Amino acid sequence: MNAPTPAASGPAAPHALPPRVLVGTAAALLALTAATVALSHVDLGRANVVIALGVATAKATLVALFFMHLRYERRFLGVVLAGAALFAALLV
């Protein structure tokens, strides 16, 4: 029997990330959450909001890249996500 070619086999099979990547991402998210909590107890004036939004953006980026697998998808999906984020930022 001949093995089917990748193009003829239909949609691409989902890929699984190694546990090391998922645990590393989760550890980074926990560290950023701890940083958010620690920074909330420090009075930096108006910089508190800017820093909190920066940390939240970093956490959202990690979730989108690794847990939503956007790092391994076609560029078009990244462009769609970036466009949606830009539109949301304009609305704020």
Secondary structure by P-SEA (a helix, b strand, c coil): ccccccccccccccccccaaaaaaaaaaaaaaaaaaaaaaacccccaaaaaaaaaaaaaaaaaaacccccccccaaaaaaaaaaaaaaaaac
